[in-house]
């Protein structure tokens, strides 16, 4: 009986082909709206030639607002937390808060994205992609073939794949 060899799973088998992107010149307001609309926590950033030039995530946006709050003189973490959870703070000038929120309309993605992006091809093994995510501490990898964005693979995509594999192993019909 010939020995069975198991082939490596490829990124192309688990990646998401429906890709939400933003342009490097998009404002943070546009980026936030896209993330909320699509229920995602990050996305590739493309330039005018549709090349992936970075990744922008919730972490990048929160960091941008944290810097804007500090620039506006709101340094107290307690004040910031009260703002987020209660909606008001007595010891902060409301005009400064409005200024910070308005900054989302002028700040652009290219100034806050992580670059250069860490990318894989559709022929990359799933194991290699997961190891890359762990080693580089990223949650998503754009999938690029021949300089074209063809998909994105996230830790969530890998979790869904693992869950289906576990379910398959537990199926008594198998």
C-alpha positions as CSV (number, residue, x, y, z in Angstrom):
1,X,0.0,0.0,0.0
2,X,1.5,3.4,-1.0
3,X,2.1,5.9,1.7
4,X,-0.3,8.8,1.7
5,X,1.2,12.2,1.6
6,X,-0.7,15.2,2.9
7,X,-0.2,18.3,0.9
8,X,0.1,21.7,2.6
9,X,-3.0,23.9,2.7
10,X,-2.6,27.1,0.8
11,X,-3.6,30.6,1.6
12,X,-5.8,30.5,-1.6
13,X,-8.0,27.9,0.1
14,X,-8.9,30.0,3.1
15,X,-8.4,33.7,2.0
16,X,-11.3,36.1,1.7
17,X,-11.6,37.3,-1.9
18,X,-14.0,40.0,-1.0
19,X,-11.6,42.7,-0.1
20,X,-12.4,46.0,1.6
21,X,-9.7,48.6,0.9
22,X,-9.1,52.2,1.4
23,X,-7.0,54.7,-0.5
24,X,-3.9,56.2,1.0
25,X,-5.5,59.7,0.7
26,X,-8.8,58.7,2.4
27,X,-9.5,60.5,5.6
28,X,-9.8,58.6,8.9
29,X,-13.5,59.4,8.8
30,X,-13.8,57.4,5.6
31,X,-11.7,54.6,7.0
32,X,-13.7,54.4,10.2
33,X,-17.0,54.3,8.3
34,X,-15.8,51.5,6.0
35,X,-14.6,49.4,9.0
36,X,-17.9,49.8,10.8
37,X,-20.0,49.2,7.6
38,X,-18.1,45.9,6.9
39,X,-17.5,44.8,10.4
40,X,-13.8,44.6,10.0
41,X,-10.9,45.8,12.2
42,X,-8.4,46.6,9.5
43,X,-7.8,46.8,5.8
44,X,-5.2,47.2,3.1
45,X,-4.4,50.7,2.0
46,X,-3.8,51.1,-1.8
47,X,-2.3,54.0,-3.8
48,X,-3.5,55.6,-7.0
49,X,-2.1,52.6,-8.9
50,X,-4.1,50.1,-6.8
51,X,-0.8,48.8,-5.2
52,X,-0.9,47.8,-1.6
53,X,1.2,50.3,0.3
54,X,0.1,49.6,3.9
55,X,-2.4,48.3,6.4
56,X,-4.6,50.4,8.6
57,X,-6.3,49.0,11.7
58,X,-8.4,50.0,14.6
59,X,-5.1,50.1,16.6
60,X,-3.7,52.7,14.2
61,X,-6.8,54.8,14.4
62,X,-7.0,54.7,18.2
63,X,-3.3,55.7,18.3
64,X,-4.0,58.6,16.0
65,X,-6.8,59.8,18.3
66,X,-4.7,59.3,21.4
67,X,-2.1,61.6,19.9
68,X,-4.7,64.1,18.9
69,X,-6.1,64.1,22.5
70,X,-2.7,64.7,23.9
71,X,-2.0,67.4,21.4
72,X,-5.3,69.1,22.5
73,X,-4.0,69.0,26.1
74,X,-6.1,66.0,27.2
75,X,-3.4,63.9,28.8
76,X,-5.3,62.3,31.7
77,X,-6.2,58.7,30.9
78,X,-9.0,59.0,33.4
79,X,-10.5,61.9,31.5
80,X,-10.2,60.0,28.2
81,X,-11.9,57.0,29.7
82,X,-14.7,59.0,31.2
83,X,-15.2,60.6,27.7
84,X,-15.4,57.2,26.1
85,X,-17.7,55.5,28.6
86,X,-19.7,58.3,30.1
87,X,-19.8,60.7,27.2
88,X,-18.7,63.8,29.1
89,X,-16.0,65.1,31.3
90,X,-16.2,68.2,33.4
91,X,-12.5,69.1,33.5
92,X,-11.9,69.3,29.7
93,X,-12.8,72.1,27.4
94,X,-15.5,70.7,25.1
95,X,-14.1,72.8,22.2
96,X,-10.9,70.8,22.4
97,X,-12.9,67.6,22.2
98,X,-14.7,68.8,19.1
99,X,-11.3,69.8,17.6
100,X,-10.1,66.2,18.2
101,X,-13.2,64.7,16.6
102,X,-13.0,67.0,13.6
103,X,-9.4,65.9,13.0
104,X,-10.8,62.6,11.6
105,X,-12.1,64.7,8.7
106,X,-8.6,65.9,7.8
107,X,-6.2,63.2,8.9
108,X,-5.4,60.8,6.1
109,X,-4.7,57.0,6.1
110,X,-1.2,57.2,4.7
111,X,-0.1,59.1,7.8
112,X,-1.3,56.4,10.2
113,X,-1.1,53.1,8.4
114,X,1.5,50.4,9.1
115,X,4.0,50.3,6.2
116,X,5.5,48.6,4.4
117,X,2.8,45.9,4.4
118,X,3.6,42.3,5.2
119,X,2.1,40.3,2.3
120,X,1.8,36.8,1.1
121,X,0.9,35.1,-2.2
122,X,-2.0,32.8,-2.8
123,X,0.5,29.9,-3.1
124,X,1.9,30.5,0.4
125,X,1.2,27.7,2.8
126,X,-1.3,28.3,5.5
127,X,1.3,27.3,8.1
128,X,3.8,29.9,6.7
129,X,1.1,32.6,6.7
130,X,0.1,31.8,10.3
131,X,3.8,31.7,11.4
132,X,4.3,35.1,9.7
133,X,1.3,36.6,11.5
134,X,2.6,35.3,14.9
135,X,6.2,36.4,14.3
136,X,5.3,39.9,13.0
137,X,2.3,40.3,15.4
138,X,-0.2,41.2,12.7
139,X,-3.8,40.1,12.4
140,X,-4.2,40.2,8.6
141,X,-2.1,39.7,5.5
142,X,-2.9,41.0,2.1
143,X,-2.6,38.3,-0.6
144,X,-0.9,39.6,-3.7
145,X,-0.2,37.7,-6.9
146,X,1.7,39.4,-9.8
147,X,1.4,42.8,-8.0
148,X,-2.4,42.5,-7.8
149,X,-4.3,42.3,-4.6
150,X,-6.3,39.1,-4.9
151,X,-7.4,38.5,-1.3
152,X,-6.8,38.9,2.4
153,X,-6.2,36.3,5.1
154,X,-6.9,37.1,8.7
155,X,-6.4,35.2,12.0
156,X,-10.2,34.9,12.0
157,X,-10.1,33.2,8.6
158,X,-7.6,30.7,10.0
159,X,-9.8,30.1,13.1
160,X,-12.8,29.3,10.8
161,X,-10.7,26.9,8.9
162,X,-9.4,25.2,12.0
163,X,-12.9,24.9,13.4
164,X,-14.1,23.2,10.2
165,X,-11.2,20.8,10.3
166,X,-11.9,20.0,13.9
167,X,-15.6,19.4,13.1
168,X,-14.5,17.2,10.2
169,X,-12.3,15.1,12.5
170,X,-15.2,14.7,15.0
171,X,-17.7,13.5,12.3
172,X,-18.3,9.8,12.8
173,X,-19.0,9.4,9.1
174,X,-15.3,10.1,8.3
